[in-house]
Amino acid sequence: MEDLSKLEQAIGYSFKDKGLLEQALSHSSYANERRHGSGSNERLEFLGDSVLSIVVSDYLYKNLNVAEGELTKMRASLVCEKSLHVFAQQIHLGDFLLLGKGEENTGGRERPSILADAFEAVIAAVYLDGGMEPAARHILRFMPEDIRHAKKPVFNDFKTVLQEIVQKNPEEKVEYVLIGEEGPDHNKRFVVEVRLNSQVIGSGRGKSKKEAEQLAAKEALELMGYEAQ
């Protein structure tokens, strides 16, 4: 693994607890090989996702005077897997990942889902080590300098589109259910169903749960007669 001080320099933060950063970089395949699953970055990813959401929401609220629906779409485009993958590449995060042999040998350092998850885990590590201010400072480095003149996101967030359609009927409820996993750990596929009032309206398979949910929402939109691109 590369010298962690290089990553600290790239993210603009020096850790008091280096162990937090190391855990943020530890993929589950690495932790499982050492029979220490709690040492993976999955819990940090969970926390980092929430920190990322509140920082981006605050940034958009203060910089965009648009309706809630537009704010939701813009936030979704900035925190989606594709965007986080790009952000992770900008700081060469893949060079610092701790991976199991299977992931290492099958291109895990370049896999979008792994990089996006690690990016969120690093956010959580900064937050736990130094608080919200340095975490926000790190996140905001990746936001467009003038969001008002940013180009319209090219990524279609199918989950958000589906949710907006369903919200027109308050009694309707959409949920995403993980129904299975396929393949070996280094090449796993997740299978997700999207359900409307417990009725299956779409399904998707992806390399990450997030990707599978997006594809399930895309299928649901197509079945409902909406053009999903």
C-alpha positions in Angstrom: 0.0 0.0 0.0 1.2 3.5 -0.7 2.4 5.8 2.1 -0.8 7.1 3.8 0.8 10.5 4.3 0.4 11.0 0.5 -3.3 10.3 0.8 -3.5 12.7 3.8 -1.9 15.3 1.6 -4.3 14.6 -1.2 -7.4 15.0 1.0 -5.9 18.0 2.9 -6.3 16.4 6.4 -3.8 14.8 8.8 -5.2 12.1 11.0 -4.7 12.0 14.7 -5.8 8.3 14.7 -4.2 6.7 11.6 -6.1 3.5 12.4 -9.3 5.2 11.3 -7.9 6.0 7.9 -6.5 2.5 7.5 -9.9 1.0 8.4 -11.6 3.3 5.8 -9.3 1.8 3.2 -9.9 -1.8 4.2 -12.3 -3.6 1.8 -14.3 -6.5 3.2 -12.3 -9.0 1.1 -9.1 -7.8 3.0 -10.8 -8.0 6.4 -12.3 -11.4 5.7 -9.0 -12.9 4.6 -7.7 -12.0 8.1 -10.9 -13.2 9.8 -11.6 -9.8 11.1 -14.8 -8.6 9.4 -15.3 -5.7 11.8 -12.1 -4.2 10.4 -13.6 -3.5 7.0 -14.8 -0.1 5.9 -18.5 -1.0 5.6 -19.6 0.7 8.9 -17.6 3.8 8.0 -19.2 3.8 4.5 -22.7 3.8 6.2 -21.7 6.9 8.3 -19.9 8.6 5.5 -23.0 8.4 3.2 -25.0 10.4 5.8 -22.2 13.0 6.3 -21.9 13.4 2.6 -25.6 13.9 2.2 -26.0 16.6 4.8 -22.9 18.5 3.5 -24.0 18.4 -0.1 -27.6 19.3 0.9 -26.4 22.3 2.9 -24.2 23.4 0.0 -27.0 23.2 -2.6 -29.6 24.9 -0.3 -27.3 27.9 0.2 -26.2 28.2 -3.4 -29.3 27.3 -5.4 -32.7 29.1 -5.2 -34.7 26.3 -6.9 -37.6 24.0 -6.0 -37.1 21.0 -3.7 -37.4 18.6 -6.6 -34.5 20.2 -8.5 -32.4 20.2 -5.3 -33.1 16.5 -4.9 -32.0 15.7 -8.4 -28.8 17.8 -8.2 -27.9 16.2 -4.9 -28.5 12.7 -6.3 -26.2 13.5 -9.2 -23.4 14.6 -6.9 -23.6 11.7 -4.5 -24.3 8.9 -6.9 -21.7 6.1 -7.4 -20.6 7.5 -10.8 -19.7 10.9 -9.2 -18.0 9.4 -6.2 -16.0 7.2 -8.5 -14.7 10.2 -10.3 -14.0 12.0 -7.0 -12.0 9.0 -5.8 -10.0 8.9 -9.0 -9.0 12.5 -8.5 -7.2 11.7 -5.3 -5.9 8.3 -6.6 -7.8 6.6 -3.8 -7.4 3.2 -5.5 -3.6 3.3 -4.9 -4.2 3.1 -1.2 -6.9 0.5 -0.9 -6.4 -2.7 1.2 -7.8 -5.5 -0.8 -8.1 -9.3 -0.6 -6.2 -11.3 -3.2 -9.3 -12.0 -5.2 -10.2 -8.4 -5.5 -6.6 -7.4 -6.2 -6.3 -9.9 -9.0 -9.6 -8.9 -10.7 -9.1 -5.1 -10.9 -10.7 -4.1 -7.6 -8.6 -1.0 -7.4 -10.4 0.4 -10.4 -13.9 -0.9 -9.6 -16.4 2.0 -9.4 -18.4 0.5 -6.5 -15.3 -0.2 -4.4 -13.9 3.3 -5.0 -17.2 5.0 -4.3 -17.7 3.1 -1.0 -14.1 3.8 0.1 -14.6 7.5 -0.7 -17.6 7.6 1.7 -15.6 5.6 4.3 -12.8 8.2 4.2 -15.3 11.0 4.7 -16.5 9.2 7.9 -13.0 8.7 9.1 -12.3 12.4 8.7 -15.6 13.2 10.5 -14.8 10.9 13.4 -11.2 12.0 13.7 -11.7 15.8 13.4 -15.4 16.6 13.3 -17.8 18.0 10.7 -15.7 21.0 9.7 -12.8 19.1 8.1 -15.1 16.6 6.7 -17.2 19.3 5.0 -14.0 21.0 3.8 -12.9 17.8 2.2 -16.2 17.1 0.5 -16.7 20.7 -0.8 -13.4 20.5 -2.7 -15.2 18.3 -5.2 -18.3 20.5 -5.7 -18.6 22.7 -8.8 -17.2 26.2 -8.0 -20.4 27.8 -9.2 -23.2 25.4 -9.0 -25.6 27.9 -10.6 -23.7 27.6 -13.9 -22.9 23.8 -13.6 -24.0 21.8 -16.6 -27.1 19.6 -16.2 -26.1 16.3 -14.8 -25.8 13.6 -17.5 -26.5 10.8 -15.0 -30.1 10.0 -14.7 -31.0 9.0 -11.1 -33.8 6.6 -11.8 -34.6 6.1 -8.1 -35.3 9.8 -7.7 -37.5 10.0 -10.8 -39.5 7.0 -9.6 -39.9 8.5 -6.2 -41.2 11.7 -7.6 -43.8 9.9 -9.6 -44.9 7.8 -6.7 -45.1 10.8 -4.3 -48.0 12.2 -6.4 -50.1 9.6 -4.6 -49.2 9.9 -0.8 -50.7 6.5 0.0 -48.2 4.8 -2.3 -44.9 3.4 -0.8 -41.8 2.3 -2.7 -39.2 0.1 -1.2 -36.0 -1.7 -2.4 -35.4 -5.3 -1.3 -32.2 -7.2 -1.6 -33.3 -10.7 -2.6 -30.0 -12.4 -3.4 -26.3 -12.3 -4.2 -24.6 -14.1 -7.0 -21.1 -15.0 -7.8 -17.8 -15.2 -5.8 -16.7 -12.4 -3.5 -14.4 -10.8 -6.0 -17.1 -10.7 -8.7 -20.4 -10.5 -6.8 -23.7 -9.4 -8.3 -26.5 -8.1 -6.2 -30.2 -8.7 -7.1 -32.7 -6.1 -5.9 -36.5 -5.8 -6.4 -38.3 -2.5 -6.2 -41.8 -2.9 -4.8 -44.8 -0.6 -4.9 -47.1 -1.4 -2.0 -45.4 -4.8 -1.7 -46.0 -5.5 -5.4 -42.8 -6.1 -7.4 -42.6 -3.5 -10.2 -39.0 -4.0 -11.3 -35.8 -5.8 -10.6 -32.1 -5.2 -11.3 -28.7 -6.9 -11.0 -25.5 -4.9 -10.3 -22.0 -5.0 -9.0 -23.2 -3.0 -6.0 -26.5 -2.7 -4.2 -26.7 1.0 -5.3 -26.3 0.0 -9.0 -28.8 -2.9 -8.6 -31.4 -0.5 -7.1 -30.9 2.0 -9.9 -31.4 -0.7 -12.5 -34.5 -1.9 -10.7 -35.9 1.6 -10.7 -35.1 2.0 -14.4 -37.0 -1.2 -15.3 -40.0 -0.1 -13.2 -40.0 3.3 -15.1 -39.9 1.5 -18.4 -42.7 -0.8 -17.4 -44.8 2.2 -16.4 -44.3 3.7 -19.8 -41.6 6.3 -18.9 -38.6 6.7 -21.1 -35.5 5.9 -19.0 -32.2 6.7 -20.6 
